[in-house]
């Protein structure tokens, strides 16, 4: 199945545009398309919030990292401020995705 996003006007792909692509190219109705996109991202979000990594074959991995507390500095005042420990999401693209991006850069 080939999903084309060439008709998009902005360089950002939104959830609404993904739902529109499902409607146009797969034939789901607009409500089903929106619900499917929302459910997909809800599942990813819930997994990450629960501390589970998300691996999407051929695309990449979303991982939760815990960053330790560290000293920081207010750039305006130079005042030292503590930065609290926190959890962050990181994304690592798969080799397949990286190759596709490199190939597109060579053609373009």
C-alpha positions as CSV (number, residue, x, y, z in Angstrom):
1,X,0.0,0.0,0.0
2,X,1.4,3.4,-1.0
3,X,0.3,6.4,1.0
4,X,1.2,9.7,-0.6
5,X,1.5,12.9,1.4
6,X,2.6,15.0,-1.5
7,X,-0.7,17.0,-1.4
8,X,0.1,18.4,2.1
9,X,0.4,22.2,2.1
10,X,2.6,22.5,5.3
11,X,5.8,20.7,6.1
12,X,4.2,19.3,9.3
13,X,2.1,16.2,9.2
14,X,-0.8,16.6,11.7
15,X,-3.2,14.0,13.2
16,X,-6.0,15.6,11.2
17,X,-4.0,15.2,8.0
18,X,-3.2,11.5,8.8
19,X,-7.0,10.9,9.3
20,X,-7.7,12.6,6.0
21,X,-5.1,10.3,4.3
22,X,-6.8,7.2,5.8
23,X,-10.1,8.5,4.5
24,X,-8.8,9.3,1.0
25,X,-6.5,6.4,0.4
26,X,-7.8,3.5,2.4
27,X,-11.5,4.3,2.3
28,X,-12.3,4.5,6.0
29,X,-15.0,7.1,6.7
30,X,-13.9,10.3,8.3
31,X,-15.0,9.4,11.8
32,X,-13.4,6.0,11.7
33,X,-10.2,7.6,10.4
34,X,-10.1,10.1,13.2
35,X,-10.9,7.5,15.8
36,X,-8.2,5.1,14.5
37,X,-5.5,7.9,14.6
38,X,-6.5,9.0,18.1
39,X,-6.5,5.4,19.4
40,X,-3.1,4.8,17.9
41,X,-1.5,7.8,19.6
42,X,-3.4,7.1,22.8
43,X,-1.9,3.6,22.9
44,X,1.6,5.0,22.4
45,X,1.1,7.7,25.0
46,X,-0.3,5.3,27.6
47,X,2.5,2.9,27.1
48,X,5.1,5.6,27.5
49,X,3.4,7.1,30.6
50,X,3.5,3.6,32.2
51,X,7.2,3.4,31.5
52,X,7.1,0.9,28.6
53,X,9.2,1.5,25.5
54,X,7.4,1.5,22.1
55,X,9.0,-0.1,19.2
56,X,7.5,0.3,15.7
57,X,9.2,-2.0,13.2
58,X,10.7,-0.1,10.3
59,X,10.1,3.2,11.9
60,X,11.9,3.5,15.3
61,X,11.8,3.3,19.1
62,X,10.3,5.6,21.6
63,X,12.0,5.2,25.0
64,X,11.6,6.7,28.4
65,X,14.7,8.0,30.0
66,X,15.1,9.3,33.6
67,X,17.3,12.3,33.8
68,X,19.1,12.9,37.1
69,X,18.8,16.3,38.9
70,X,21.6,18.7,38.0
71,X,22.6,22.3,38.5
72,X,21.4,24.8,35.9
73,X,21.6,28.5,35.3
74,X,19.1,31.1,34.4
75,X,20.5,32.5,31.1
76,X,19.1,36.0,31.8
77,X,20.4,36.5,35.2
78,X,23.2,33.9,35.5
79,X,21.6,32.8,38.7
80,X,22.2,29.1,39.6
81,X,19.0,27.1,39.8
82,X,18.5,23.4,40.4
83,X,17.0,21.3,37.6
84,X,14.8,18.6,39.0
85,X,15.0,14.9,38.0
86,X,12.5,14.2,35.3
87,X,11.4,11.6,32.7
88,X,11.8,12.4,29.0
89,X,10.8,10.6,25.8
90,X,13.5,9.9,23.3
91,X,13.1,8.7,19.7
92,X,15.6,6.6,17.8
93,X,14.9,6.1,14.1
94,X,15.3,2.6,12.7
95,X,18.0,1.9,10.2
96,X,15.3,1.4,7.5
97,X,13.9,4.9,8.2
98,X,17.3,6.4,8.2
99,X,18.1,4.8,4.9
100,X,14.8,6.1,3.4
101,X,15.6,9.6,4.6
102,X,19.2,9.5,3.2
103,X,17.9,8.1,-0.2
104,X,15.4,10.9,-0.4
105,X,18.1,13.5,0.3
106,X,20.3,12.2,-2.5
107,X,17.4,12.3,-5.0
108,X,16.2,15.7,-4.0
